[in-house]
Amino acid sequence: MLEETLRKLSGVIEQTADLVLITNKEGIIEYVNPAFQKITGYEKEEIVGETPNILKSGKHDKEFYKNLWKTIRSGEVFNSVFINRKKNGELFYEEKTITPLRDSRRKITHFVSTGKDITKQKQAEETTRKSEAKYRRFFMEDLTGDYVSTADGKILLCNPAFAKIFGFDSTEEVMKYNMSSFYTNPADREEFLNLLKKEKKLYNHEIELRDRYGNPRHIVQNVVGHFNDKNELVEIQGYLIDVTKRKKLEEQFRQAQKMEAIGKLAGGVAHDFNNLLTVISGYSGLLLQRLVPDEPMYREIQQIAKAGERAAALTDQLLAFSRRQVIQPRIVNLNTIVLDTKKMLRRLIGEDIEIITSLSSNLDNVKIDPGQMDQVIINLAVNARDAMPMGGKLIIETANFEIDHNYKKEHVEIKEGCYVMLAVSDTGSGMSKEIQPRIFEPFFTTKERGKGTGLGLSTVYGIVKQNNGYIWVYSEPEKGTAFKIYFPRVEEEASVSEVQQFSPESLQGNETVLIVEDEEYVRELAGRILGENGYSVLKAEDGYHALQVAQQYQRTIHLLLTDVVMPKMSGKELSEKIEALHSGIKVVFFSGYTDDAILYHQVLDPNINFIQKPFTPPNLLKKIREVLDRN
């Protein structure tokens, strides 16, 4: 019976797939089974008489083996995973149990080691661990805001990018919130859930959420819903991209395009009106010169002239907005303009508003039209006054400012470089975010009917743009408004202008003037103004007609007064051809606005003589006399 049991036990040890090794109490190997030989690569003859040190891989430290011997010599069983080395040098993992064997006197005589080769299991675990680590790293480093939540919005997992989108410094902070807290309206959250339940997955789904501070965040998200056996939504996986900055830049671009389109329309309307107003203002001016104030018709004609002036001011504002106004830029220092304009502001805005100026002591120069800049400051000051009916503060500041890459990211229009900033701020009623995108549109106003034309800020916008500047508004309801304007810095020194004075008698002359204008009523008006003041007048309806007149006229033509834009031949081309026929002839251009080559983006060359339509008789006579008298 005992022999049979021993035979069976021997058969089990010989046939088991586990590694079996028996050593004496000193650790000398006395037996290994076939499975041990197969896995380690050692034959029985090679291994018997050796110690288990032959399998050492160097992956365990001395403390490990010290603990092993201490355990088994005390009669305890030792369990652990060993990293051993095969005969061919390969490493393998063995989950091993070492058990002490005792004799009849309870003395330890041998140690039996049984183990399983778990190399494949460990390799699979390592692969899984690496994969999980890789996924975890990808999840944590992903620039997309990733999250997992329950259907009711409890956040189970999120990455740093998700936390950043909503204004949190860590994922631990955001985990305390519910997804529903990022929705402005509970109905929006409900709509999102209903759509996800219907579609199961949402691709490039756009939605507006709010960060922890209430700031809007425009989000594009891909969302996957997970459902149970009852088709109930139980978990949501979302991948969020914050497109708030992109949306802002797109809105700036759309606004710029809209303003450009409105500007072209406004410029065209103003041009046509200017020709009509030239006639109204011109003839009313001629009639007033012939009448004395006591005559019955004088007051009526004076009202016509005043209406013409008001209409001309409106078209001038339209031209300013549309950037079709002809400007005469000079090198100036904004501080000088601010201080000069400040003298007028007190009469405009009243005593209950405090004017504060904070001007940089080392302000750089800019190249702008100083007359237009007066208008910008006055318009912004009047706008501020209207926002402060109970009084307040008007602050005008200047400073040098460098536009860097970070600033440009928020303001796509502007170029990087050095600028001079002009800021006009108030402590008035402010504006809502909904109103701000429209404030520069012509005729848009929030004032009562009859309290404003709606052209003040549009004029400011056009002037700034035409002078190569940039303007932005910052405002909050009940907190006031700030307009910040940036002009490119220039290195040149500021220039000084001289104004020539004329008396009424000095405006007359006896020179010959050739008038070229395709609009008959404007041509006749200019001829009448000059003719009644002693000039000899020749008239032509276009460039070709003017050349014929010039060729046939045998005496000296002293001055050419020509429209800039005409059919068949431009004013500039005509002037060049006439100069070849009449050497020394002087030229004055006039126009309502022009895109012609004599002007570069409506910037007047200092060497070109120009008068803007609509003009009055005195203005035209002054310009003609000024040019003729110039050496």
KOLNUKOL-350925 format. One record per residue (C-alpha): residue in three letters; x, y, z. Coordinates in steps of 0.25 Angstrom, whole numbers. Example, Ala and Ser with C-alpha at 12.3 -4.5 7.8 and 13.67 -1.06 7.14 Angstrom:
// KOLNUKOL-350925
ALA | 49 | -18 | 31 $
SER | 55 | -4 | 29 $
// end
This chain:
// KOLNUKOL-350925
MET | 0 | 0 | 0 $
LEU | 11 | 10 | 4 $
GLU | 19 | 6 | -8 $
GLU | 7 | 8 | -17 $
THR | 5 | 22 | -11 $
LEU | 19 | 26 | -13 $
ARG | 19 | 21 | -27 $
LYS | 7 | 30 | -30 $
LEU | 13 | 42 | -23 $
SER | 26 | 40 | -32 $
GLY | 17 | 39 | -44 $
VAL | 10 | 52 | -41 $
ILE | 23 | 59 | -38 $
GLU | 29 | 54 | -51 $
GLN | 17 | 57 | -60 $
THR | 13 | 71 | -54 $
ALA | 14 | 83 | -62 $
ASP | 20 | 91 | -50 $
LEU | 34 | 92 | -47 $
VAL | 39 | 83 | -35 $
LEU | 52 | 84 | -29 $
ILE | 57 | 78 | -16 $
THR | 70 | 82 | -8 $
ASN | 76 | 77 | 5 $
LYS | 76 | 87 | 17 $
GLU | 89 | 93 | 11 $
GLY | 82 | 96 | -2 $
ILE | 89 | 86 | -11 $
ILE | 80 | 81 | -22 $
GLU | 77 | 66 | -21 $
TYR | 65 | 65 | -30 $
VAL | 58 | 73 | -42 $
ASN | 46 | 68 | -49 $
PRO | 44 | 68 | -65 $
ALA | 36 | 81 | -65 $
PHE | 48 | 88 | -58 $
GLN | 57 | 82 | -68 $
LYS | 48 | 86 | -80 $
ILE | 46 | 101 | -75 $
THR | 60 | 104 | -70 $
GLY | 68 | 97 | -81 $
TYR | 77 | 89 | -71 $
GLU | 78 | 74 | -71 $
LYS | 77 | 67 | -58 $
GLU | 92 | 63 | -59 $
GLU | 95 | 78 | -60 $
ILE | 87 | 83 | -49 $
VAL | 88 | 72 | -38 $
GLY | 99 | 75 | -28 $
GLU | 98 | 90 | -31 $
THR | 90 | 101 | -23 $
PRO | 78 | 109 | -28 $
ASN | 88 | 121 | -29 $
ILE | 90 | 115 | -43 $
LEU | 77 | 121 | -47 $
LYS | 79 | 135 | -41 $
SER | 76 | 147 | -51 $
GLY | 81 | 158 | -43 $
LYS | 67 | 164 | -42 $
HIS | 66 | 162 | -27 $
ASP | 74 | 169 | -16 $
LYS | 82 | 162 | -5 $
GLU | 70 | 166 | 5 $
PHE | 61 | 157 | -3 $
TYR | 69 | 144 | -2 $
LYS | 73 | 148 | 13 $
ASN | 58 | 148 | 16 $
LEU | 56 | 135 | 8 $
TRP | 66 | 127 | 16 $
LYS | 61 | 133 | 29 $
THR | 47 | 129 | 26 $
ILE | 50 | 114 | 22 $
ARG | 60 | 111 | 32 $
SER | 50 | 116 | 43 $
GLY | 41 | 105 | 37 $
GLU | 32 | 115 | 30 $
VAL | 27 | 114 | 16 $
PHE | 32 | 124 | 6 $
ASN | 24 | 129 | -5 $
SER | 28 | 139 | -16 $
VAL | 30 | 142 | -30 $
PHE | 44 | 139 | -35 $
ILE | 51 | 145 | -47 $
ASN | 60 | 134 | -51 $
ARG | 70 | 132 | -63 $
LYS | 69 | 120 | -72 $
LYS | 81 | 113 | -77 $
ASN | 81 | 121 | -90 $
GLY | 80 | 134 | -83 $
GLU | 66 | 137 | -85 $
LEU | 58 | 142 | -72 $
PHE | 45 | 135 | -68 $
TYR | 35 | 138 | -56 $
GLU | 33 | 127 | -46 $
GLU | 22 | 127 | -36 $
LYS | 29 | 119 | -25 $
THR | 26 | 112 | -12 $
ILE | 37 | 107 | -4 $
THR | 33 | 97 | 7 $
PRO | 43 | 91 | 18 $
LEU | 42 | 76 | 20 $
ARG | 44 | 70 | 34 $
ASP | 48 | 56 | 39 $
SER | 42 | 48 | 50 $
ARG | 49 | 57 | 60 $
ARG | 44 | 70 | 54 $
LYS | 57 | 74 | 49 $
ILE | 58 | 80 | 35 $
THR | 65 | 71 | 25 $
HIS | 61 | 77 | 12 $
PHE | 54 | 88 | 4 $
VAL | 43 | 85 | -7 $
SER | 41 | 97 | -17 $
THR | 29 | 96 | -26 $
GLY | 26 | 107 | -36 $
LYS | 18 | 111 | -48 $
ASP | 24 | 118 | -60 $
ILE | 16 | 131 | -61 $
THR | 24 | 138 | -71 $
LYS | 13 | 140 | -81 $
GLN | 4 | 145 | -71 $
LYS | 14 | 155 | -66 $
GLN | 17 | 159 | -80 $
ALA | 2 | 161 | -83 $
GLU | 1 | 169 | -70 $
GLU | 13 | 178 | -74 $
THR | 7 | 180 | -88 $
THR | -6 | 184 | -81 $
ARG | 2 | 193 | -71 $
LYS | 10 | 200 | -82 $
SER | -3 | 202 | -90 $
GLU | -11 | 208 | -78 $
ALA | 1 | 217 | -75 $
LYS | 2 | 221 | -90 $
TYR | -13 | 224 | -90 $
ARG | -12 | 231 | -77 $
ARG | -1 | 240 | -82 $
PHE | -9 | 243 | -95 $
PHE | -21 | 246 | -87 $
MET | -14 | 255 | -77 $
GLU | -6 | 262 | -88 $
ASP | -17 | 263 | -98 $
LEU | -20 | 277 | -102 $
THR | -34 | 274 | -104 $
GLY | -43 | 275 | -91 $
ASP | -47 | 260 | -88 $
TYR | -56 | 256 | -78 $
VAL | -65 | 244 | -73 $
SER | -78 | 247 | -65 $
THR | -91 | 241 | -61 $
ALA | -104 | 244 | -68 $
ASP | -108 | 253 | -57 $
GLY | -95 | 261 | -59 $
LYS | -86 | 256 | -48 $
ILE | -71 | 257 | -53 $
LEU | -64 | 244 | -51 $
LEU | -51 | 247 | -59 $
CYS | -45 | 258 | -66 $
ASN | -32 | 263 | -71 $
PRO | -24 | 276 | -69 $
ALA | -29 | 282 | -82 $
PHE | -43 | 281 | -78 $
ALA | -40 | 288 | -65 $
LYS | -33 | 299 | -72 $
ILE | -45 | 301 | -81 $
PHE | -54 | 304 | -69 $
GLY | -44 | 312 | -61 $
PHE | -39 | 302 | -51 $
ASP | -24 | 300 | -47 $
SER | -26 | 285 | -45 $
THR | -34 | 273 | -48 $
GLU | -37 | 271 | -33 $
GLU | -44 | 285 | -33 $
VAL | -53 | 282 | -45 $
MET | -57 | 268 | -40 $
LYS | -65 | 275 | -29 $
TYR | -74 | 282 | -40 $
ASN | -86 | 276 | -48 $
MET | -86 | 277 | -63 $
SER | -100 | 285 | -62 $
SER | -93 | 296 | -55 $
PHE | -86 | 300 | -68 $
TYR | -99 | 302 | -75 $
THR | -105 | 316 | -75 $
ASN | -119 | 311 | -76 $
PRO | -124 | 297 | -70 $
ALA | -132 | 296 | -83 $
ASP | -119 | 295 | -91 $
ARG | -114 | 284 | -83 $
GLU | -127 | 276 | -85 $
GLU | -127 | 279 | -100 $
PHE | -113 | 273 | -100 $
LEU | -117 | 261 | -93 $
ASN | -129 | 258 | -101 $
LEU | -121 | 260 | -114 $
LEU | -110 | 250 | -109 $
LYS | -121 | 240 | -105 $
LYS | -126 | 241 | -119 $
GLU | -113 | 241 | -127 $
LYS | -104 | 232 | -117 $
LYS | -92 | 240 | -122 $
LEU | -90 | 254 | -126 $
TYR | -79 | 259 | -135 $
ASN | -74 | 274 | -136 $
HIS | -86 | 278 | -127 $
GLU | -85 | 293 | -124 $
ILE | -90 | 299 | -111 $
GLU | -88 | 311 | -103 $
LEU | -84 | 308 | -88 $
ARG | -79 | 316 | -76 $
ASP | -66 | 315 | -68 $
ARG | -66 | 316 | -53 $
TYR | -66 | 331 | -54 $
GLY | -78 | 332 | -63 $
ASN | -69 | 335 | -76 $
PRO | -75 | 330 | -89 $
ARG | -67 | 318 | -95 $
HIS | -70 | 314 | -109 $
ILE | -69 | 299 | -110 $
VAL | -68 | 289 | -121 $
GLN | -70 | 275 | -115 $
ASN | -70 | 260 | -119 $
VAL | -79 | 252 | -109 $
VAL | -81 | 237 | -107 $
GLY | -93 | 232 | -99 $
HIS | -92 | 219 | -92 $
PHE | -106 | 212 | -90 $
ASN | -110 | 200 | -81 $
ASP | -119 | 188 | -85 $
LYS | -131 | 196 | -84 $
ASN | -126 | 207 | -93 $
GLU | -124 | 217 | -82 $
LEU | -112 | 227 | -83 $
VAL | -103 | 223 | -71 $
GLU | -90 | 230 | -75 $
ILE | -84 | 241 | -84 $
GLN | -71 | 242 | -90 $
GLY | -67 | 256 | -96 $
TYR | -56 | 262 | -104 $
LEU | -57 | 277 | -104 $
ILE | -49 | 287 | -112 $
ASP | -50 | 302 | -107 $
VAL | -52 | 311 | -120 $
THR | -55 | 324 | -112 $
LYS | -43 | 331 | -118 $
ARG | -45 | 326 | -132 $
LYS | -60 | 331 | -131 $
LYS | -55 | 344 | -126 $
LEU | -46 | 346 | -138 $
GLU | -56 | 341 | -147 $
GLU | -66 | 352 | -142 $
GLN | -55 | 362 | -143 $
PHE | -53 | 359 | -157 $
ARG | -68 | 358 | -161 $
GLN | -69 | 372 | -154 $
ALA | -58 | 378 | -162 $
GLN | -64 | 372 | -175 $
LYS | -78 | 378 | -171 $
MET | -72 | 392 | -168 $
GLU | -64 | 392 | -181 $
ALA | -77 | 389 | -189 $
ILE | -85 | 400 | -182 $
GLY | -73 | 409 | -184 $
LYS | -73 | 407 | -199 $
LEU | -88 | 410 | -199 $
ALA | -87 | 422 | -190 $
GLY | -76 | 427 | -199 $
GLY | -83 | 426 | -212 $
VAL | -95 | 433 | -206 $
ALA | -87 | 444 | -200 $
HIS | -80 | 446 | -214 $
ASP | -93 | 448 | -221 $
PHE | -98 | 457 | -210 $
ASN | -86 | 466 | -210 $
ASN | -88 | 470 | -225 $
LEU | -102 | 474 | -222 $
LEU | -98 | 481 | -209 $
THR | -87 | 489 | -217 $
VAL | -98 | 495 | -225 $
ILE | -107 | 498 | -213 $
SER | -96 | 504 | -205 $
GLY | -89 | 511 | -217 $
TYR | -101 | 518 | -222 $
SER | -107 | 522 | -209 $
GLY | -93 | 528 | -206 $
LEU | -93 | 536 | -218 $
LEU | -107 | 541 | -215 $
LEU | -103 | 545 | -201 $
GLN | -92 | 553 | -207 $
ARG | -101 | 561 | -215 $
LEU | -111 | 564 | -204 $
VAL | -111 | 572 | -192 $
PRO | -116 | 566 | -179 $
ASP | -128 | 576 | -179 $
GLU | -134 | 571 | -192 $
PRO | -146 | 561 | -191 $
MET | -139 | 549 | -198 $
TYR | -126 | 550 | -190 $
ARG | -131 | 542 | -178 $
GLU | -138 | 531 | -187 $
ILE | -125 | 529 | -195 $
GLN | -117 | 529 | -182 $
GLN | -125 | 517 | -177 $
ILE | -123 | 510 | -190 $
ALA | -108 | 512 | -188 $
LYS | -108 | 508 | -174 $
ALA | -116 | 495 | -178 $
GLY | -105 | 493 | -189 $
GLU | -94 | 494 | -178 $
ARG | -101 | 484 | -169 $
ALA | -103 | 474 | -180 $
ALA | -89 | 476 | -184 $
ALA | -84 | 473 | -170 $
LEU | -93 | 460 | -171 $
THR | -86 | 456 | -184 $
ASP | -73 | 459 | -178 $
GLN | -75 | 450 | -167 $
LEU | -80 | 439 | -177 $
LEU | -67 | 441 | -185 $
ALA | -59 | 440 | -172 $
PHE | -65 | 427 | -168 $
SER | -64 | 421 | -182 $
ARG | -49 | 426 | -183 $
ARG | -52 | 434 | -195 $
GLN | -49 | 447 | -189 $
VAL | -36 | 454 | -194 $
ILE | -26 | 455 | -182 $
GLN | -14 | 464 | -181 $
PRO | -5 | 456 | -171 $
ARG | 7 | 462 | -164 $
ILE | 17 | 458 | -153 $
VAL | 11 | 462 | -140 $
ASN | 11 | 459 | -125 $
LEU | -3 | 455 | -120 $
ASN | 0 | 462 | -107 $
THR | 0 | 475 | -114 $
ILE | -14 | 472 | -121 $
VAL | -20 | 467 | -108 $
LEU | -16 | 480 | -100 $
ASP | -21 | 489 | -112 $
THR | -34 | 481 | -112 $
LYS | -36 | 481 | -97 $
LYS | -38 | 496 | -98 $
MET | -50 | 494 | -106 $
LEU | -56 | 482 | -98 $
ARG | -60 | 490 | -86 $
ARG | -70 | 498 | -94 $
LEU | -75 | 485 | -100 $
ILE | -77 | 476 | -89 $
GLY | -81 | 485 | -77 $
GLU | -76 | 488 | -63 $
ASP | -81 | 475 | -56 $
ILE | -71 | 466 | -63 $
GLU | -57 | 466 | -59 $
ILE | -46 | 466 | -70 $
ILE | -34 | 458 | -66 $
THR | -22 | 457 | -75 $
SER | -10 | 447 | -73 $
LEU | 0 | 449 | -84 $
SER | 13 | 442 | -86 $
SER | 25 | 451 | -84 $
ASN | 33 | 444 | -95 $
LEU | 22 | 441 | -105 $
ASP | 27 | 437 | -119 $
ASN | 21 | 445 | -132 $
VAL | 11 | 440 | -141 $
LYS | 7 | 443 | -156 $
ILE | -8 | 447 | -156 $
ASP | -17 | 458 | -161 $
PRO | -17 | 467 | -148 $
GLY | -30 | 474 | -152 $
GLN | -37 | 460 | -153 $
MET | -31 | 456 | -139 $
ASP | -38 | 468 | -133 $
GLN | -51 | 463 | -138 $
VAL | -48 | 449 | -132 $
ILE | -45 | 454 | -118 $
ILE | -57 | 464 | -119 $
ASN | -67 | 453 | -124 $
LEU | -62 | 443 | -113 $
ALA | -63 | 454 | -102 $
VAL | -77 | 457 | -107 $
ASN | -81 | 443 | -107 $
ALA | -75 | 442 | -92 $
ARG | -83 | 454 | -88 $
ASP | -96 | 448 | -93 $
ALA | -93 | 435 | -85 $
MET | -91 | 444 | -72 $
PRO | -104 | 452 | -70 $
MET | -101 | 453 | -55 $
GLY | -87 | 457 | -57 $
GLY | -74 | 448 | -56 $
LYS | -60 | 448 | -61 $
LEU | -54 | 449 | -75 $
ILE | -40 | 443 | -75 $
ILE | -31 | 445 | -87 $
GLU | -18 | 438 | -87 $
THR | -6 | 436 | -97 $
ALA | 5 | 426 | -96 $
ASN | 15 | 418 | -104 $
PHE | 11 | 404 | -107 $
GLU | 18 | 392 | -113 $
ILE | 9 | 382 | -119 $
ASP | 14 | 368 | -117 $
HIS | 10 | 354 | -122 $
ASN | 1 | 351 | -110 $
TYR | -7 | 364 | -112 $
LYS | -8 | 361 | -127 $
LYS | -14 | 348 | -124 $
GLU | -26 | 355 | -118 $
HIS | -26 | 366 | -128 $
VAL | -24 | 360 | -142 $
GLU | -25 | 373 | -150 $
ILE | -13 | 380 | -144 $
LYS | 2 | 378 | -148 $
GLU | 13 | 375 | -138 $
GLY | 22 | 387 | -135 $
CYS | 23 | 401 | -127 $
TYR | 10 | 410 | -126 $
VAL | 5 | 422 | -119 $
MET | -8 | 420 | -111 $
LEU | -19 | 430 | -109 $
ALA | -29 | 426 | -99 $
VAL | -42 | 433 | -96 $
SER | -50 | 428 | -84 $
ASP | -62 | 432 | -76 $
THR | -69 | 427 | -64 $
GLY | -83 | 427 | -70 $
SER | -94 | 417 | -73 $
GLY | -85 | 408 | -81 $
MET | -90 | 398 | -92 $
SER | -95 | 384 | -92 $
LYS | -87 | 374 | -100 $
GLU | -99 | 373 | -110 $
ILE | -98 | 387 | -114 $
GLN | -83 | 388 | -115 $
PRO | -81 | 381 | -129 $
ARG | -91 | 392 | -135 $
ILE | -86 | 405 | -129 $
PHE | -77 | 409 | -141 $
GLU | -88 | 406 | -151 $
PRO | -93 | 419 | -158 $
PHE | -107 | 424 | -153 $
PHE | -107 | 414 | -141 $
THR | -110 | 421 | -128 $
THR | -116 | 418 | -115 $
LYS | -120 | 432 | -112 $
GLU | -134 | 438 | -113 $
ARG | -140 | 442 | -126 $
GLY | -134 | 455 | -130 $
LYS | -123 | 455 | -120 $
GLY | -112 | 450 | -130 $
THR | -109 | 446 | -144 $
GLY | -102 | 433 | -141 $
LEU | -90 | 437 | -149 $
GLY | -81 | 442 | -137 $
LEU | -74 | 428 | -135 $
SER | -75 | 424 | -149 $
THR | -67 | 437 | -153 $
VAL | -57 | 433 | -142 $
TYR | -55 | 419 | -147 $
GLY | -53 | 424 | -162 $
ILE | -43 | 435 | -158 $
VAL | -35 | 425 | -149 $
LYS | -35 | 415 | -161 $
GLN | -31 | 425 | -171 $
ASN | -19 | 429 | -163 $
ASN | -14 | 415 | -162 $
GLY | -19 | 413 | -148 $
TYR | -27 | 403 | -140 $
ILE | -38 | 405 | -130 $
TRP | -45 | 396 | -119 $
VAL | -55 | 399 | -109 $
TYR | -56 | 393 | -95 $
SER | -69 | 395 | -87 $
GLU | -78 | 389 | -77 $
PRO | -92 | 394 | -73 $
GLU | -91 | 404 | -61 $
LYS | -76 | 403 | -61 $
GLY | -72 | 413 | -72 $
THR | -66 | 412 | -86 $
ALA | -52 | 413 | -91 $
PHE | -48 | 415 | -106 $
LYS | -33 | 411 | -109 $
ILE | -27 | 416 | -122 $
TYR | -13 | 412 | -127 $
PHE | -5 | 419 | -138 $
PRO | 8 | 414 | -143 $
ARG | 20 | 422 | -137 $
VAL | 29 | 430 | -147 $
GLU | 43 | 434 | -145 $
GLU | 42 | 448 | -151 $
GLU | 41 | 461 | -144 $
ALA | 28 | 468 | -143 $
SER | 25 | 478 | -154 $
VAL | 19 | 493 | -152 $
SER | 8 | 498 | -162 $
GLU | 6 | 512 | -167 $
VAL | -7 | 517 | -170 $
GLN | -8 | 528 | -181 $
GLN | -18 | 539 | -178 $
PHE | -26 | 546 | -189 $
SER | -35 | 559 | -189 $
PRO | -48 | 559 | -198 $
GLU | -41 | 568 | -208 $
SER | -29 | 560 | -210 $
LEU | -37 | 548 | -214 $
GLN | -40 | 554 | -228 $
GLY | -31 | 553 | -240 $
ASN | -29 | 555 | -255 $
GLU | -23 | 542 | -259 $
THR | -28 | 531 | -268 $
VAL | -34 | 518 | -262 $
LEU | -38 | 506 | -270 $
ILE | -49 | 498 | -263 $
VAL | -51 | 484 | -266 $
GLU | -63 | 477 | -259 $
ASP | -73 | 466 | -265 $
GLU | -84 | 471 | -257 $
GLU | -90 | 483 | -264 $
TYR | -96 | 490 | -252 $
VAL | -83 | 489 | -244 $
ARG | -75 | 494 | -256 $
GLU | -85 | 506 | -258 $
LEU | -84 | 509 | -243 $
ALA | -69 | 510 | -243 $
GLY | -69 | 518 | -255 $
ARG | -78 | 528 | -250 $
ILE | -71 | 529 | -236 $
LEU | -58 | 532 | -243 $
GLY | -63 | 541 | -254 $
GLU | -70 | 550 | -245 $
ASN | -57 | 552 | -237 $
GLY | -49 | 557 | -250 $
TYR | -44 | 544 | -255 $
SER | -44 | 540 | -270 $
VAL | -51 | 526 | -270 $
LEU | -50 | 515 | -281 $
LYS | -59 | 502 | -279 $
ALA | -58 | 488 | -283 $
GLU | -67 | 476 | -280 $
ASP | -56 | 465 | -281 $
GLY | -41 | 463 | -283 $
TYR | -42 | 462 | -298 $
HIS | -50 | 475 | -299 $
ALA | -40 | 482 | -290 $
LEU | -28 | 478 | -299 $
GLN | -36 | 484 | -311 $
VAL | -38 | 497 | -303 $
ALA | -24 | 498 | -298 $
GLN | -18 | 496 | -312 $
GLN | -28 | 506 | -319 $
TYR | -25 | 517 | -308 $
GLN | -13 | 525 | -312 $
ARG | -11 | 533 | -300 $
THR | -6 | 528 | -286 $
ILE | -15 | 519 | -277 $
HIS | -10 | 521 | -263 $
LEU | -18 | 510 | -256 $
LEU | -25 | 497 | -258 $
LEU | -36 | 494 | -249 $
THR | -40 | 480 | -252 $
ASP | -49 | 469 | -245 $
VAL | -41 | 457 | -242 $
VAL | -50 | 446 | -247 $
MET | -56 | 448 | -261 $
PRO | -60 | 439 | -272 $
LYS | -50 | 436 | -283 $
MET | -38 | 443 | -276 $
SER | -34 | 445 | -262 $
GLY | -31 | 459 | -256 $
LYS | -17 | 455 | -254 $
GLU | -15 | 450 | -268 $
LEU | -21 | 463 | -273 $
SER | -11 | 471 | -264 $
GLU | 1 | 464 | -270 $
LYS | -4 | 467 | -284 $
ILE | -7 | 481 | -282 $
GLU | 6 | 484 | -276 $
ALA | 13 | 480 | -289 $
LEU | 4 | 490 | -296 $
HIS | 5 | 502 | -286 $
SER | 18 | 501 | -279 $
GLY | 17 | 506 | -264 $
ILE | 2 | 505 | -263 $
LYS | -3 | 502 | -249 $
VAL | -13 | 492 | -245 $
VAL | -24 | 490 | -235 $
PHE | -31 | 477 | -233 $
PHE | -45 | 476 | -227 $
SER | -54 | 464 | -224 $
GLY | -65 | 459 | -214 $
TYR | -55 | 447 | -212 $
THR | -46 | 440 | -221 $
ASP | -39 | 427 | -223 $
ASP | -30 | 433 | -234 $
ALA | -15 | 432 | -235 $
ILE | -13 | 446 | -230 $
LEU | -16 | 441 | -216 $
TYR | -11 | 429 | -209 $
HIS | -23 | 423 | -201 $
GLN | -28 | 438 | -200 $
VAL | -15 | 443 | -194 $
LEU | -12 | 456 | -201 $
ASP | 3 | 458 | -206 $
PRO | 8 | 472 | -200 $
ASN | 11 | 476 | -215 $
ILE | -3 | 474 | -220 $
ASN | -13 | 485 | -219 $
PHE | -27 | 480 | -215 $
ILE | -40 | 486 | -211 $
GLN | -51 | 477 | -206 $
LYS | -66 | 477 | -211 $
PRO | -75 | 483 | -207 $
PHE | -68 | 497 | -207 $
THR | -73 | 511 | -204 $
PRO | -69 | 523 | -213 $
PRO | -59 | 528 | -202 $
ASN | -53 | 515 | -201 $
LEU | -51 | 513 | -216 $
LEU | -46 | 527 | -218 $
LYS | -36 | 525 | -206 $
LYS | -30 | 512 | -212 $
ILE | -29 | 518 | -226 $
ARG | -22 | 531 | -221 $
GLU | -13 | 523 | -211 $
VAL | -8 | 514 | -223 $
LEU | -6 | 526 | -233 $
ASP | 2 | 534 | -223 $
ARG | 11 | 523 | -219 $
ASN | 25 | 524 | -226 $
// end
